[in-house]
């Protein structure tokens, strides 16, 4: 079997590494550099450029050059170039192909297996999307590994005999992760993770940009401004002030050229980003609380990600944890090194007896259930796998149909910590049919959630008395958001007349209070959506389900 490489697929930059002679080694790109900008350019003839060569086109061809695509992972958004549409996963696969190509050239061998890192706080959908990007790049993704855990692997490999409590503060170009773990003689035991998938150096750049000029509608000016803001942010980590000069940045509405000449001080910058930086205190303290530790229990604080070089970020970490954070690992390269170590453990080039890793599920996973109130019933979120449960894990709960003689149940899957399921992220659902009709509370249903080492969820539901089962990997990766439809116009859709009797009959039952489970209402809406989207076959199948349900109702 081929060698397994480790890849840090970052918002701003990406790196690839592997194990050579028992130790992690970064692999240079075609320019001989260890760090590759996460930028992809698609030329007019379809050629793909990646990294620094692609970044040059951000200023001249921003319409077909993509950066910071990681922020769009799993969003279903569409990227366009030369009249063609690309998913974020397709663009990320182009970056992965480039990195793997560099590795194949340097190592002189075929590479088709990889460990790819993601933020610890990435959702199930985002993890699946990352795995999909790897598959599109021709890779078998052996493991999806949390970035702070990868950094801990890198540190742990060099400190196998230590017994310490470690906090990893990972602030990169687009995401924040805070992970607390215990290192005990080569065992890395992750205790808790918190974070923010929409906070990073990109946000600091945008704050600077907003203070300098409004480039709305001018993509080339926007790219010039962004580059200047990024240079300013980086410079102010080692200097007290930085001069920005952007002559003829854009043309104003009156036809006059607009230039930007501005000196930004570190004090100004820190005031501008204060609120964003201060917001990272809460994830630190929550991760500590979830792990049962206090700041005084920490022995090591690891800073990971380029944005941790910002002095005010380091200051907030120091104030929150009452200790000055050290950097015994390279903030930019440690995640790729850790991914390579995980790859080495999987392929056997590193003895697994020396280094043992456990990780956790960063989110609470559960389903919605009906809570019977004094005056009315309402849906509430019921946790099945609490956040920070060690993975892999499998947990189950027993539920009962809410209404008399109910023959099917929809198990909706949510991710989050709110008691109201609507405030959590809906991952998908599975429909269990064939429930023997009985009085409410008589027929138990078992729901099983299995969360694997890659952070991917499988849901199973079964009728206890008959063994009837349904299962599915909850997968909404790459699904585009549904268009907003005006369902009141369904009767104007082609072929709507054939569906009117069934819909009218169902709506009467709904109005009469017969739809206690909400199944009729869901099916009616789905039929109307299918008609408006001109999906005749789908509408027909849904109508058959609706008629079957209506016939089974008392």
DOLUM-596162 format. One record per residue (C-alpha): x, z, y. Coordinates in steps of 0.001 Angstrom, whole numbers. Layout:
R; X; Z; Y;
...
REM end
This chain:
R; 0; 0; 0;
R; 1143; -653; 3564;
R; 2546; 1924; 5935;
R; 43; 3847; 8087;
R; 652; 3854; 11830;
R; -622; 6329; 14399;
R; -2254; 4967; 17569;
R; -3115; 6769; 20789;
R; -5824; 4493; 22192;
R; -5930; 5813; 25751;
R; -7957; 5159; 28882;
R; -4954; 4229; 31027;
R; -2186; 3711; 28485;
R; -1804; 3357; 24722;
R; 1034; 4016; 22296;
R; 1805; 3366; 18619;
R; 4099; 5321; 16310;
R; 5017; 5735; 12647;
R; 7120; 7969; 10416;
R; 10737; 6900; 9958;
R; 13053; 9070; 7839;
R; 10547; 11900; 7857;
R; 10086; 12063; 11642;
R; 7643; 10421; 14113;
R; 9060; 7464; 16035;
R; 7406; 5574; 18917;
R; 7401; 1809; 18517;
R; 8272; -286; 21617;
R; 6029; -3118; 22765;
R; 7162; -6688; 23381;
R; 8762; -5623; 26670;
R; 10718; -2867; 24941;
R; 8585; -96; 26457;
R; 6995; 2802; 24589;
R; 3948; 2988; 26864;
R; 1505; 61; 27138;
R; -1099; -130; 29916;
R; -4589; -295; 28376;
R; -5349; -3592; 30105;
R; -6627; -6818; 28502;
R; -6773; -10269; 30144;
R; -8701; -13195; 28655;
R; -7447; -16522; 29973;
R; -9508; -19645; 30631;
R; -8475; -21144; 27265;
R; -9215; -17927; 25374;
R; -5662; -16614; 25089;
R; -5333; -12822; 25142;
R; -2776; -10925; 27200;
R; -2299; -7162; 26860;
R; -399; -4489; 28765;
R; 1773; -5156; 31781;
R; 1384; -8929; 31454;
R; -2387; -8477; 31593;
R; -2208; -5966; 34453;
R; -736; -8638; 36724;
R; -4104; -10422; 36610;
R; -6027; -7396; 37880;
R; -5342; -8629; 41403;
R; -5816; -12370; 40920;
R; -8421; -12577; 38104;
R; -10306; -9275; 38001;
R; -13349; -11141; 36660;
R; -11707; -11616; 33266;
R; -9285; -8688; 33157;
R; -10407; -5348; 31742;
R; -9034; -1854; 32225;
R; -10197; 1687; 31368;
R; -12500; 256; 28694;
R; -12269; 3522; 26745;
R; -14759; 4992; 29229;
R; -17319; 2486; 27890;
R; -16763; 3265; 24203;
R; -20071; 3319; 22341;
R; -22079; 2706; 25514;
R; -23520; -641; 24471;
R; -22447; -2107; 27812;
R; -21489; -5768; 27972;
R; -18238; -7110; 29425;
R; -18147; -10741; 30519;
R; -15370; -13287; 30882;
R; -15678; -17073; 31248;
R; -19372; -17001; 30386;
R; -18849; -15091; 27116;
R; -19953; -11551; 26369;
R; -17736; -8899; 24785;
R; -18494; -5381; 23661;
R; -16075; -2600; 24690;
R; -15109; -2340; 21016;
R; -14132; -6009; 20908;
R; -11897; -5602; 23957;
R; -10317; -2470; 22493;
R; -9678; -4371; 19252;
R; -7593; -6856; 21257;
R; -5437; -3976; 22486;
R; -5122; -2602; 18950;
R; -4123; -6020; 17574;
R; -1356; -6221; 20164;
R; 10; -2766; 19335;
R; -88; -3453; 15604;
R; 1596; -6823; 16178;
R; 4425; -5056; 18003;
R; 4798; -2658; 15080;
R; 4837; -5481; 12525;
R; 7569; -7274; 14475;
R; 9717; -4146; 14860;
R; 9240; -2914; 11288;
R; 9264; -6313; 9619;
R; 6198; -5614; 7505;
R; 2427; -6100; 7433;
R; 407; -3247; 8974;
R; -3295; -2882; 8179;
R; -3825; 899; 8059;
R; -4004; 3299; 10990;
R; -4851; 6742; 12286;
R; -6517; 6390; 15703;
R; -6943; 9280; 18110;
R; -9980; 10080; 20236;
R; -10830; 12874; 22677;
R; -11978; 16005; 20835;
R; -15206; 15864; 22819;
R; -16010; 12280; 21832;
R; -19525; 11998; 20431;
R; -20463; 10732; 16983;
R; -21393; 7398; 18566;
R; -18041; 7095; 20348;
R; -16109; 7939; 17178;
R; -17930; 5241; 15243;
R; -17284; 2770; 18035;
R; -13558; 3563; 17910;
R; -13531; 3039; 14147;
R; -15372; -247; 14711;
R; -12693; -1387; 17165;
R; -10099; -699; 14495;
R; -12048; -2696; 11921;
R; -12386; -5621; 14338;
R; -8607; -5510; 14719;
R; -8224; -5912; 10950;
R; -7332; -2276; 10337;
R; -8523; 151; 7738;
R; -8991; 3278; 9851;
R; -7756; 6062; 7610;
R; -8602; 8839; 10022;
R; -10160; 9419; 13431;
R; -8060; 12272; 14822;
R; -8782; 14455; 17854;
R; -6139; 14024; 20565;
R; -5438; 17749; 21168;
R; -5134; 18223; 17417;
R; -2614; 15387; 17333;
R; -595; 17119; 20061;
R; -741; 20343; 18049;
R; 564; 18479; 14992;
R; 3507; 17239; 17041;
R; 4252; 20760; 18263;
R; 3644; 22307; 14848;
R; 5996; 19890; 13103;
R; 8821; 21150; 15293;
R; 7802; 24806; 14971;
R; 6773; 25180; 11343;
R; 7679; 28857; 11023;
R; 5890; 30070; 14152;
R; 2758; 32234; 14157;
R; 1080; 31666; 17505;
R; -2230; 31155; 19284;
R; -2096; 27848; 21147;
R; -4305; 26305; 23837;
R; -4029; 22548; 24357;
R; -5149; 21373; 27809;
R; -5434; 17588; 27591;
R; -6269; 15785; 30841;
R; -5659; 12069; 30598;
R; -6786; 9003; 32454;
R; -10442; 9334; 31551;
R; -11186; 12471; 29563;
R; -10595; 16230; 29433;
R; -10212; 18234; 26221;
R; -9447; 21913; 25794;
R; -8697; 23014; 22247;
R; -7745; 26476; 20985;
R; -5937; 26734; 17645;
R; -3844; 29060; 15553;
R; -454; 28009; 14244;
R; 564; 30042; 11190;
R; 3676; 28963; 9267;
R; 2747; 25292; 9205;
R; -1024; 25803; 9064;
R; -2771; 24413; 12157;
R; -6233; 25962; 12288;
R; -8390; 24600; 15122;
R; -10758; 27322; 16366;
R; -12735; 25702; 19196;
R; -12946; 22657; 21467;
R; -14660; 21969; 24778;
R; -14303; 19144; 27236;
R; -15661; 16461; 29509;
R; -15678; 12793; 28513;
R; -16019; 11723; 32149;
R; -13188; 13517; 33903;
R; -9629; 12294; 34281;
R; -7062; 10603; 36476;
R; -9434; 7687; 37024;
R; -11766; 10027; 38927;
R; -8929; 11228; 41152;
R; -8063; 7597; 41927;
R; -11652; 6905; 42947;
R; -11712; 9918; 45266;
R; -8636; 8622; 47088;
R; -10122; 5129; 47243;
R; -13329; 6414; 48817;
R; -11275; 8056; 51586;
R; -9396; 4872; 52396;
R; -11824; 1934; 52485;
R; -15096; 462; 51237;
R; -14341; -2594; 49114;
R; -17855; -3091; 47734;
R; -18314; -6684; 46589;
R; -14644; -7653; 46808;
R; -13086; -7277; 43351;
R; -9578; -8288; 44417;
R; -9545; -5813; 47284;
R; -10871; -3157; 44913;
R; -7966; -3705; 42509;
R; -5392; -3546; 45297;
R; -6959; -354; 46581;
R; -7055; 1183; 43119;
R; -3381; 429; 42504;
R; -2461; 1998; 45845;
R; -4566; 5083; 45062;
R; -2961; 5486; 41651;
R; 545; 5135; 43124;
R; -369; 7705; 45770;
R; -1658; 10195; 43177;
R; 1481; 9864; 41057;
R; 3846; 10130; 44027;
R; 2191; 13290; 45340;
R; 3074; 15113; 42131;
R; 6690; 15132; 43288;
R; 6414; 14516; 47052;
R; 4615; 16215; 49925;
R; 3276; 12981; 51413;
R; 2898; 9312; 50621;
R; 2423; 6300; 52866;
R; -161; 3654; 51898;
R; 127; 178; 53407;
R; -2427; -2492; 52544;
R; -2311; -5289; 55123;
R; -5248; -7719; 55162;
R; -7053; -5828; 52413;
R; -10389; -7545; 53042;
R; -12474; -9306; 55663;
R; -15125; -7348; 57562;
R; -18655; -8638; 58189;
R; -17611; -9740; 61676;
R; -14885; -11910; 60150;
R; -11991; -9685; 61222;
R; -9315; -8694; 58690;
R; -9261; -5055; 57579;
R; -5958; -3340; 56804;
R; -5234; 173; 55568;
R; -2281; 2103; 56949;
R; -2479; 5777; 56007;
R; -205; 8678; 55137;
R; -1753; 11063; 52622;
R; -324; 14562; 52223;
R; -372; 16564; 49017;
R; -2514; 19187; 50735;
R; -5104; 16543; 51647;
R; -5176; 15149; 48127;
R; -5556; 18599; 46583;
R; -8477; 19351; 48880;
R; -10142; 16053; 47968;
R; -9914; 16664; 44210;
R; -10412; 20439; 44294;
R; -13957; 20398; 42914;
R; -13008; 18157; 39983;
R; -9959; 20236; 39096;
R; -11837; 23531; 39448;
R; -14472; 22237; 37021;
R; -11885; 22399; 34224;
R; -11912; 26208; 34304;
R; -15235; 26417; 32462;
R; -14110; 24435; 29374;
R; -10978; 26583; 29136;
R; -12866; 29863; 29215;
R; -15646; 28628; 26907;
R; -13144; 27377; 24320;
R; -11405; 30744; 24422;
R; -14695; 32612; 24114;
R; -15835; 30432; 21200;
R; -12556; 31111; 19412;
R; -12850; 34874; 19934;
R; -9692; 35052; 22036;
R; -8830; 36117; 25570;
R; -6130; 34611; 27818;
R; -3825; 37469; 26897;
R; -3959; 36444; 23227;
R; -2400; 33039; 23922;
R; 1256; 32484; 23083;
R; 1611; 28801; 23989;
R; -184; 26532; 26469;
R; 426; 22833; 25863;
R; -164; 20365; 28682;
R; -1074; 16903; 27397;
R; -1956; 13729; 29317;
R; -428; 12243; 32446;
R; -2866; 13986; 34798;
R; -1406; 17378; 33864;
R; 1622; 16463; 35970;
R; -504; 17057; 39097;
R; 631; 20409; 40611;
R; -2876; 21658; 41488;
R; -3988; 21002; 37900;
R; -1118; 23120; 36612;
R; -2020; 25814; 39148;
R; -5650; 26017; 37959;
R; -4488; 26299; 34337;
R; -2058; 29054; 35324;
R; -4687; 30981; 37322;
R; -7317; 30668; 34583;
R; -5052; 31733; 31735;
R; -2775; 34158; 33622;
R; 272; 32357; 32284;
R; 2360; 29427; 33406;
R; 1798; 26450; 31103;
R; 4889; 25007; 29470;
R; 5529; 21471; 28323;
R; 7485; 21644; 25046;
R; 5942; 18259; 24158;
R; 5985; 14965; 26060;
R; 2557; 14731; 27798;
R; 2447; 10940; 27428;
R; 3831; 10481; 23902;
R; 2844; 13612; 21976;
R; -584; 12305; 20897;
R; 866; 9136; 19346;
R; 3571; 11229; 17660;
R; 908; 13546; 16258;
R; -1134; 10582; 15015;
R; 1971; 9318; 13226;
R; 2457; 12748; 11636;
R; -1139; 12674; 10370;
R; -425; 9174; 9041;
R; 2676; 10533; 7312;
R; 653; 13291; 5668;
R; -1835; 10719; 4383;
R; 760; 8258; 3077;
R; 3034; 10948; 1627;
R; 6090; 10349; 3818;
R; 5668; 13941; 5068;
R; 5160; 16674; 2480;
R; 1634; 18022; 2897;
R; 2808; 21436; 1693;
R; 4778; 21836; 4931;
R; 1927; 21136; 7321;
R; -1764; 21858; 6805;
R; -4459; 20930; 9322;
R; -8035; 22084; 9792;
R; -10274; 20791; 12586;
R; -13740; 21551; 13933;
R; -16964; 19842; 14896;
R; -16959; 20025; 18724;
R; -20744; 19669; 19133;
R; -23783; 21435; 17755;
R; -25766; 19072; 15502;
R; -29399; 19604; 14574;
R; -32949; 18294; 14571;
R; -36178; 18769; 16494;
R; -38898; 21013; 15072;
R; -42355; 22022; 16210;
R; -42520; 25518; 17678;
R; -45978; 27021; 17568;
R; -46755; 28736; 20851;
R; -49596; 31030; 21860;
R; -51379; 28264; 23785;
R; -49716; 25057; 22633;
R; -46995; 23682; 20391;
R; -43750; 22189; 21615;
R; -40644; 20552; 20203;
R; -37479; 22650; 20112;
R; -33926; 21902; 18984;
R; -32904; 23595; 15743;
R; -29162; 23732; 15021;
R; -27950; 22854; 11525;
R; -24189; 22594; 12162;
R; -23116; 24913; 15029;
R; -20335; 23696; 17305;
R; -16772; 24589; 16269;
R; -17666; 24698; 12576;
R; -14590; 23843; 10479;
R; -14793; 20332; 9045;
R; -15456; 18703; 6677;
R; -18698; 20620; 6245;
R; -22131; 20272; 4715;
R; -25056; 22460; 5733;
R; -28735; 22374; 4890;
R; -32050; 23866; 5977;
R; -35567; 23933; 4567;
R; -38476; 22737; 6701;
R; -42186; 22142; 6074;
R; -44635; 19479; 7306;
R; -46393; 20593; 10475;
R; -49869; 19298; 9604;
R; -52152; 19400; 6593;
R; -51718; 16544; 4087;
R; -48776; 15030; 5950;
R; -47140; 12382; 3738;
R; -44091; 11438; 5829;
R; -41718; 13100; 8266;
R; -39254; 11754; 10792;
R; -36016; 13758; 10991;
R; -34615; 13187; 14475;
R; -30918; 13947; 14886;
R; -29569; 15449; 18094;
R; -26194; 16548; 19399;
R; -25924; 19270; 22033;
R; -26689; 22884; 22800;
R; -29949; 22798; 24765;
R; -33081; 24361; 23277;
R; -34978; 21314; 24561;
R; -34079; 18331; 22349;
R; -34699; 15944; 25253;
R; -31709; 17472; 27048;
R; -29418; 16706; 24114;
R; -28055; 13366; 22944;
R; -30282; 11666; 20381;
R; -28101; 10121; 17688;
R; -30799; 8553; 15530;
R; -33307; 9468; 12850;
R; -34273; 9082; 9198;
R; -37838; 8731; 7896;
R; -38801; 10593; 4722;
R; -41911; 9196; 3013;
R; -43690; 10066; -207;
R; -44369; 13713; 617;
R; -47182; 14943; -1695;
R; -50232; 15698; 479;
R; -50752; 19449; 733;
R; -51747; 22171; 3129;
R; -49208; 22781; 5887;
R; -46333; 25016; 4885;
R; -46746; 24322; 1166;
R; -44383; 21370; 581;
R; -40715; 22166; 1419;
R; -38355; 19501; 2744;
R; -34587; 19974; 2551;
R; -32481; 18457; 5337;
R; -28729; 18185; 4773;
R; -26130; 17373; 7448;
R; -22668; 16367; 6180;
R; -19929; 16032; 8826;
R; -16699; 14489; 7569;
R; -13056; 14818; 8557;
R; -13393; 11860; 10947;
R; -16237; 13569; 12793;
R; -18898; 11181; 11438;
R; -22295; 12474; 10389;
R; -24432; 11681; 7343;
R; -27999; 12969; 7107;
R; -30033; 13417; 3927;
R; -33634; 14556; 3563;
R; -35491; 15203; 333;
R; -38809; 16468; -984;
R; -37889; 19575; -2962;
R; -40750; 19314; -5453;
R; -40234; 15649; -6407;
R; -36607; 14957; -5557;
R; -37613; 11961; -3374;
R; -34670; 11431; -1039;
R; -33599; 9342; 1948;
R; -30158; 9306; 3502;
R; -28288; 7442; 6200;
R; -25121; 7529; 8222;
R; -26344; 8110; 11729;
R; -24894; 5060; 13401;
R; -25909; 3704; 16780;
R; -22499; 2218; 17528;
R; -22686; -947; 19566;
R; -26437; -781; 19948;
R; -27324; -2079; 23381;
R; -29692; 37; 25437;
R; -33273; -1127; 25089;
R; -34542; -3061; 28076;
R; -37091; -1228; 30158;
R; -40432; -2778; 29209;
R; -43840; -2456; 30831;
R; -45903; -1722; 27728;
R; -49132; -2153; 29679;
R; -48484; -5919; 29637;
R; -48336; -6211; 25853;
R; -51683; -8043; 25654;
R; -50175; -10963; 27586;
R; -47489; -11466; 24935;
R; -47693; -14391; 22528;
R; -49785; -13530; 19455;
R; -50981; -10213; 20878;
R; -54584; -10995; 19960;
R; -53812; -10625; 16224;
R; -52575; -7082; 16768;
R; -55312; -5864; 19115;
R; -57724; -4469; 16428;
R; -55065; -2300; 14768;
R; -53695; -1054; 18094;
R; -57153; -256; 19469;
R; -58088; 1635; 16300;
R; -54887; 3660; 16443;
R; -55304; 4423; 20160;
R; -58806; 5794; 19474;
R; -57421; 8122; 16806;
R; -54657; 9218; 19182;
R; -57160; 9914; 21969;
R; -59273; 11909; 19537;
R; -56390; 14229; 18709;
R; -55793; 12924; 15190;
R; -52124; 12049; 15747;
R; -50622; 15527; 15345;
R; -47253; 14255; 14113;
R; -46934; 11578; 16800;
R; -46378; 8858; 14180;
R; -49309; 6717; 15349;
R; -48130; 6794; 18955;
R; -44565; 5830; 17950;
R; -45721; 2883; 15836;
R; -48105; 1621; 18543;
R; -45312; 1658; 21127;
R; -42914; -64; 18735;
R; -45449; -2845; 18060;
R; -45971; -3398; 21792;
R; -42204; -3516; 22372;
R; -41738; -6024; 19534;
R; -44471; -8261; 20973;
R; -42972; -8175; 24465;
R; -39555; -9005; 23004;
R; -41137; -11843; 20974;
R; -40104; -10316; 17650;
R; -43103; -11499; 15661;
R; -41779; -10599; 12210;
R; -40862; -7086; 13299;
R; -44267; -6607; 14920;
R; -45991; -7692; 11708;
R; -44085; -5202; 9607;
R; -44856; -2398; 12045;
R; -48548; -3327; 12045;
R; -48604; -3060; 8233;
R; -47101; 428; 8494;
R; -49661; 1361; 11144;
R; -52607; 188; 9026;
R; -51236; 2026; 5980;
R; -50933; 5225; 7993;
R; -54430; 4855; 9424;
R; -55883; 4313; 5955;
R; -54149; 7452; 4620;
R; -55477; 9656; 7410;
R; -58559; 11810; 6641;
REM end
